Amino acid sequence: MTRNWEPDGPCRGTVVVLPGRGENPAVYQRFGRRLSADGYAVVVPDPDTDPGTWFRPGAARFLAGTDVGALRAWALALEVEVDGLILAGTPLAPGQQPADRDEEIGVRTSCPVHRELLQNDPEFQWGRLGDDVPEPPKRLPDVPTLLLHGDADTLAPVAPVTSLAAKHPQSSVAVFKDGVHDILNDKFHRSVAARIVLFCEEVAKGAVLLPETPAAPRARRSAPVHISARTDYSVRALRDLAGGGPEPVKCEVIARRQGIPLNSLVNLMIELRRAGLVTSQRGCDGGYSLARPAGEITIGEVVRAVEGEVTSVHNDSPGAEVWRELGRQVGEFLDGAPLVGDR
């Protein structure tokens, strides 16, 4: 039976959770309520349903799993389109099996509230932690992946998980001190949920935290010609539209395919539309399309649409005329460079 927890207001995305051994959807009631309070719909689906029905249309799609559910989510993320993957308590190496029910509950969680829930749940299946664990897929999907684990997890050792994250540039790992196997429902469940929300916000909305203490300044040489992220993102987005068909493409799709922060892209597409380089269409089938054939759009137009001018010059510089001439020549070059194809 599928269980859902819906946000009261606008939905920022769907987090689909695949449970672990012995668990049922009711185990995730606290987790579902917490994430729905932050604007994310949480779904624990019936395994016999079509994955295409699990996610809310038009919102970010996250697939999560815990224990062997993490391995199932991992495998499924290689087959269906998702924006992010969350793996909790992933069993990548054999650990110590609990000898009895009392030992099992200690292996699973150190949260007294969750322990009581499991003890009183007639549908919870005790003794399932000894079931076979499927082989993990050969590779992680090409999407942002968050791995959550407890360093005191005796059932699934943490070392292979941190090793896996280190090998994949789109992966991040959060290891909780004294955390045990069911990390989503352990005593640190609030911190774990907050880390998941931050991950979802980073992926869906482009929210990135800067370091609290900036690194000490270091001497470096700045290149005389700097290509801003705004220009780079804009060119990549327009080339993405040029490489597709005539149907409008949503910002979420472009951001995912090009690795561009969604918030940044949304603002840039508004500027590109004002400059007449793209058109937008509202509705479920809406999105953005090129306003003209790609071969008729120049890089110079893109730069001016998002930057205003090709170059900017310090007015008090005695050599300002040199830099203005440089700007003129660069502008001339970019105006002759089409968005796609040869110059």
N, C-alpha and C positions, 0 to 999 in steps of 0.2 A: 504493500500500500504506500502510495506517495504521500509525503508530508511536505507542507509549504509554510513558510513564514514570510509574510509580505510587509514591506514598509508602509507606513501611513501616508507618506507623501510620494513625490516622484521617485522612480526606481533608478538607481545609479548602475545597476548590473545584477546579474544572477550568479549566485555561488551554488553549484550543484555538489553535494557531498555524497561520496560513496563510502558506506560504513565498513568497519573491520569485522573480524571474526567474532561471532556471537552477538553482535550489536543489532539493534533495530532502530527505526527512525526516531522513536521517542527519546532515545539517548541524546539526541541533538537539539532538544527543545530549548535549553538555555543558550546554546550557541546560536541557534536560529533567531531567537528573540534579540540577542545582542547585536548581531549583524543587521537585522531588519531595522533596528533603531537607528542605524547609521545609513540607511537608505538602500541596503542590498537585499534582494529577495534571496531566500535560502530554500533549496529544494533537496530533499532526500528521496530519490525516485524509486519507484518499483523497478527492479532490475529487468522486468519483462517489457517495459515500455520503450518506445523509440527515443533515442537520445535527442533527436531533432525537436521533440516536444518539451524538453526540459528547460530550455532557455527562453526568456522573454524577448520578443523581437525588438530590435532597435537599441538594445542596451548591451553593455559589455558582458562577455561570457567567461566565467571562471569555472574550472573543473577542479574539485578538491577530493582528496581521499585520505583515509587513515588506515594504518596497518595494511592488510592485503587490499583494502579499498584504494590505498595509494597506488599500488601496482596496477590495479584495474583502471584507475583514472589516468595514469601514465600511459598505458597502452591505448586507451580510448582517445587521448589527446593527440595521438599520432594519426587518428582516422577522422575525427570530426574537427570542425573549425572552432577554436577557442582563443581567447585573448590572453589567458594566463592559466597556470597550473599550480596547485598548492598540494604538496605532499607532506603528510604528517605521520611520524612514527613509521617510516618506510622500512620494512624488514629486508635488508640487503645481505644480511649474514645471520646465521643461526645464533641464538642466545640461550639462556637458561629457561627451561620450561617450568611453570609453577607446579608444585606437587599436589595441591588441593585448592579448595575454593577460597580459603582464607589467604593463601599465598597468591592466588590469582588476582584477588581484588587489590592486594598491595602492589602487584606488578602493573596493574592497569592504571590506578589513580591514587594520589595521596590527598585528594579533595574530599573532606568528610561529607559534603552535600551530595557529591556524585556517588560516593560509596553507598550512601543510604538509598539513592535512587536505584542503583543496580541491585542492591539487596532486596528491594521491594518490587522489582519489575518482574512480573510472572512470565514475560515473553523473552527476557534476556537468557541467552543460551550459555551456560557455564561449561567450562572444559573445552571450548573450541580453539583455544590458543595452541593446541597441539596439532591442529589441522595442517595439511600440506600448504606450503607457500609457493605460489607460481614463480617461475623465473622472471626477473625484470626484463623489460625491453632492452634492445641493444643500444638505444640512444634516446636522449631526451628530445622532445619536440622543439621546434624552432620558435618557441614563445617564452616570455618571461616566466620563470619557475621559482617558487618559494618553497624551500625545504625547512620543515619545523621538526625539532627533535628535543628530547630530554637527555641530558648527559648521564642520568642515572637509569636510563632505559636498559634493563637487563635482558629483555626479550629480543630487542633489535638494537644491536650495538651502534653507537653513533659514528664511529670512525669511517665506515664505508660511505655514509651519507655526506659527511664533510668532504671526503675525497671526491665523490661524484660532483658536488657543487663546484669544487675547485677546477674541474675539467671543462666546465661549460660556462661561457661568458655571460649568458642570459640568466644564470642561476644565482640565487642568493640563499644563504642558510642562516637560520636563527636557532641557536642551541640554548636551552634554558637550564641553568644550574639547578640540580636536584630534581629536574623534571623526569617523570617516568613515561610509560609507553603511550597511554591515551592522552597525548599532550593537549588536545583540544578541550578535554574535560578534566585536566589536572588542576592542582591548586593554583597554577599560574594562568588559568583560563582567560582572565581579563587581559593580561598582557599579550597572550597568544592571539586573542581576537583583535586587539588593537594593532598588532603587527600585520594581521591579515587585511584589516581595513586599510592600513597604510599602503600595503602592496597593491590592493585593488585600486586605490586612488592614484598611485603612481602609474599604473597601467592604463586605467580608464580615463583619468583626468589630467595626467601629466604633472601631478603634484610631487615634487622632489624636494626633500629636505637637504639644505646645505649643512656642512659640518658646523658644530657649535663653536669650535675654536678654529679660526682660519689658519691654514698652514703658514709658517713663517715665510715672508717674501723672499724670493730668490732671484738673483740676477738672470735675466734672459734677454735674448734679442728678439724684438718683434719684427715680423716680416713687414716690409713697406706696403705690401698689398694684402689686405685682410678680407677674407670672404666670411661674412657673418653667418651665424646659424639660420637667421631669417631667410637670407638668400638661398642658402643650401637647401633648407627644408622646402622652400617654394619651388625651386627647380625640380627637386626630386618628386614632389607631389604632382606637378604638371606633367612630368614625364611618365608618372604612373598612370595618369588619366590618358595620356597619349598612347600608351601601350595596351589599353583595354579596348573594349567595344564601345558602341554608342550609348549604352545604358549609363545613367548617373551612378556615381560611386560615393558611398558615405565616407565621411571623414574617419570614422573608426576603422574602416577597411584600409584606407590609404595609410593611416598612422601605423597600423599593425604590419602592413607589408613593407613599409619604408623605415620602420624603426624611429618614427617621429613622435614626440610627446603630443598627445591629443589636444590639450589645451592650446599649445602653440599653433598647431595646425589649424584649429577652428578659427583663431584670430587672423591667421595669414590668409585663409580662404576668403574671409570677408573682404580683406584688402584687395585680393586678386579679382574678386567679383566687381568691386567698385572700379577697378582699372579696366574692366571689360575683357579680362583674360579667361574667366570662367563664368558659367551660368549655374544657377542653383534651382533645384526642384524640391518642393515640399512633399510631405506625405511619407507613407510607409515605403514606397518605392523611390523616394527622393534621393538626393545627393548632388554631386557636382559633376559637370561636364566641361570640356574645353569650349570656349565661345567661338573659336576659329580653328581651322586646321593647324595641327602642331607645327607644320613646316612654315607657317606664316607668323608664328610667334617667335620673337628673338629674346635672347638672354638679357639684352639691354632693357627691354620692356619689363621683364620680371624684376630686375634690380630696381628700376625706378618705381615700380608699383609698391614695393615693400620697404625701400630705403629712402625714396625721394630723389636722390641724386646718386650718380655712380661714384663720385669722390666728394670728400669734404676737405676744406683747406682752412688752416688756422690763419685768420685775417691779418694778424700782425707779423706773419712770417715774411722776411725780406725776399725769400725765394718763392713767393706765392705764385708768380706767373709760371714758374717751372712746374709746380704741382697742378695748376689749372691746365697746362698743356698736356701733362700726363693724363689728367682726367678726361680731356677731350679725346685723346688717342685711345684710351681704354674704352670710353663710351662708343667711339666709332667701331672699335673691334667687336664689342659686345652686340652692337646693333646689327652687325653682319653675321652674328653667330645664331643660327636657328635653335629652337628648343630641342629639336631632334634632327638628325641627319648631319651631313658635312657642311662646313662653313662655305 
